[in-house]
Amino acid sequence: MASIFSRIISGEIPSYKVAENDRFFAFLDISPMAKGHTLVVPKQEVDYIFDLDDQTLGDMNIFAKKVAKAIEKAVLCKRVGLMVVGLEVPHAHIHLIPITKESDMSLANARLKLEQAEFEKIAQNIRENF
């Protein structure tokens, strides 16, 4: 069965897409740690990020860098932190999280609840800067 991320990539499940190329897909996390919290995933469904071949892993990080640069232009933050966590979705992914201080990366922090219009506005702002 396809992972939820594969279903998002195929369009079966809606998402707030911010960037895409032939191998990678980036979309807003629907339970964000900060406004602009984005997930970057390979279109190839691989469970564990370190099971990706070296070329794909390297290219995924280059794609994530471009997305992070767009987030920095679209969202007020000092930096964009990168985190690889999560066991609940069997599909490799990188979290890009806008931060103003290191504690913004804590998994213990409460998640934001945003309205659809706000997600759409954030996604559009990131897309315009990609």
Sequence and secondary structure as in RCSB ss.txt:
>XXXX:A:sequence
MASIFSRIISGEIPSYKVAENDRFFAFLDISPMAKGHTLVVPKQEVDYIFDLDDQTLGDMNIFAKKVAKAIEKAV
LCKRVGLMVVGLEVPHAHIHLIPITKESDMSLANARLKLEQAEFEKIAQNIRENF
>XXXX:A:secstr
   HHHHHHTTSS   EEEE SSEEEEE SS SSTT EEEEESS  SSGGGS HHHHHHHHHHHHHHHHHHHHHS
  SEEEEE   SSSSS  EEEEEESSGGGG TTS      HHHHHHHHHHHHHH 
